[in-house]
Amino acid sequence: MASLSATIVVSPWAAIPAQVDSTPQQVFDSMRSSFQRAKAKGVHARYEWDLSGPNGGQWWIYVNDGKCKMGRGKIDNPNVTFVAKAKDWVAISNGQLSGMWAYLTGRLKIRGNQAIARKLGEMFP
């Protein structure tokens, strides 16, 4: 279980600098630019984020055999849903909060298919 959260969230999607005032939208924009098509070949996955608090909301990523779409709102039948406060997700993504610590302390919840959840960090390094 510990390797699951480390694989998913330790990668800070480095395109955005570690800023306390970053927003979830900036995190997702950065993830879009870091997408690795080769790592997503053969992957069919629907990810959803449910982020609460200021700047919160819902985001989704749909990976389909090397292609990626993302947006705001919900996605039908997500394989994996990440639940956290928006500020915690930003802090995890910026490397300011350990993803493993957030997961173990309940600040990050991961619901759904754990194998597909682990693929996220490979496709979005």
C-alpha positions as CSV (number, residue, x, y, z in Angstrom):
1,M,0.0,0.0,0.0
2,A,2.8,2.4,0.8
3,S,4.3,2.1,-2.7
4,L,1.0,2.9,-4.2
5,S,0.8,6.4,-2.8
6,A,4.5,7.0,-3.3
7,T,4.2,6.1,-7.0
8,I,1.2,8.3,-7.6
9,V,2.0,11.4,-5.7
10,V,5.8,11.7,-5.1
11,S,6.2,12.9,-8.7
12,P,5.6,16.7,-8.4
13,W,4.7,17.2,-12.0
14,A,7.6,19.5,-12.0
15,A,6.4,22.0,-14.7
16,I,5.1,24.4,-12.0
17,P,7.5,25.8,-9.4
18,A,6.8,25.0,-5.7
19,Q,4.5,27.9,-4.8
20,V,2.1,28.1,-1.9
21,D,-0.4,30.0,-4.0
22,S,-0.5,27.6,-7.0
23,T,-4.0,26.4,-7.9
24,P,-5.3,22.9,-8.8
25,Q,-5.9,24.2,-12.3
26,Q,-2.1,25.0,-12.6
27,V,-1.3,21.5,-11.4
28,F,-3.5,19.9,-14.1
29,D,-2.2,22.3,-16.8
30,S,1.3,21.1,-15.8
31,M,0.3,17.5,-15.9
32,R,-1.0,18.0,-19.4
33,S,2.4,19.1,-20.6
34,S,4.2,16.2,-18.8
35,F,2.1,13.4,-20.4
36,Q,4.1,10.5,-21.7
37,R,2.3,9.0,-24.7
38,A,4.6,5.9,-24.8
39,K,3.9,5.1,-21.1
40,A,0.1,5.3,-21.8
41,K,0.1,2.8,-24.8
42,G,-2.5,0.1,-24.0
43,V,-3.8,2.0,-21.0
44,H,-7.6,2.7,-20.8
45,A,-8.3,4.7,-17.6
46,R,-10.6,7.3,-16.2
47,Y,-9.3,9.3,-13.3
48,E,-11.3,11.8,-11.2
49,W,-10.3,14.3,-8.5
50,D,-12.7,15.6,-5.9
51,L,-10.9,18.6,-4.3
52,S,-12.6,20.5,-1.5
53,G,-12.1,24.0,-0.1
54,P,-10.9,27.2,-1.7
55,N,-10.0,26.6,-5.4
56,G,-11.6,23.2,-5.1
57,G,-13.7,21.4,-7.6
58,Q,-13.6,18.4,-9.7
59,W,-11.2,17.5,-12.5
60,W,-10.8,14.4,-14.7
61,I,-8.3,12.7,-17.0
62,Y,-9.2,10.1,-19.6
63,V,-6.3,8.1,-20.9
64,N,-7.1,5.9,-24.0
65,D,-4.2,4.0,-25.6
66,G,-1.6,6.7,-25.6
67,K,-4.0,9.7,-25.8
68,C,-5.1,11.9,-23.0
69,K,-8.0,14.2,-22.5
70,M,-8.6,16.3,-19.4
71,G,-11.2,18.7,-18.1
72,R,-13.2,20.1,-15.2
73,G,-16.2,18.4,-13.7
74,K,-17.0,14.7,-13.4
75,I,-16.3,11.8,-15.7
76,D,-18.6,8.8,-16.1
77,N,-17.5,5.6,-14.3
78,P,-14.0,6.7,-13.0
79,N,-11.6,3.8,-12.4
80,V,-9.9,5.9,-9.7
81,T,-11.0,8.8,-7.7
82,F,-8.6,11.0,-5.6
83,V,-10.2,12.9,-2.8
84,A,-8.4,15.7,-0.9
85,K,-8.5,19.3,0.0
86,A,-7.4,21.5,-2.9
87,K,-4.5,23.0,-0.9
88,D,-3.2,19.5,0.0
89,W,-3.3,18.3,-3.6
90,V,-1.4,21.4,-4.7
91,A,1.1,20.8,-1.9
92,I,1.6,17.2,-2.8
93,S,2.0,18.1,-6.5
94,N,4.5,20.8,-5.6
95,G,6.6,18.5,-3.4
96,Q,5.7,20.4,-0.3
97,L,3.7,17.6,1.3
98,S,4.7,14.0,1.1
99,G,2.1,12.0,-0.8
100,M,2.7,9.0,1.3
101,W,2.2,11.0,4.5
102,A,-1.0,12.5,3.1
103,Y,-2.3,9.1,2.1
104,L,-1.4,7.5,5.5
105,T,-3.0,10.3,7.5
106,G,-6.2,10.4,5.4
107,R,-5.5,13.8,3.8
108,L,-5.5,12.0,0.4
109,K,-8.0,9.2,-0.3
110,I,-7.6,6.9,-3.3
111,R,-10.7,5.0,-4.3
112,G,-11.0,2.5,-7.0
113,N,-8.6,0.3,-9.0
114,Q,-5.2,0.5,-7.3
115,A,-3.2,-0.9,-10.3
116,I,-4.6,1.8,-12.5
117,A,-3.9,4.4,-9.8
118,R,-0.2,3.4,-9.8
119,K,0.0,4.0,-13.6
120,L,-0.7,7.7,-13.1
121,G,2.8,8.6,-11.9
122,E,4.3,6.7,-14.9
123,M,2.2,8.6,-17.5
124,F,2.6,12.0,-15.8
125,P,6.1,12.1,-14.4
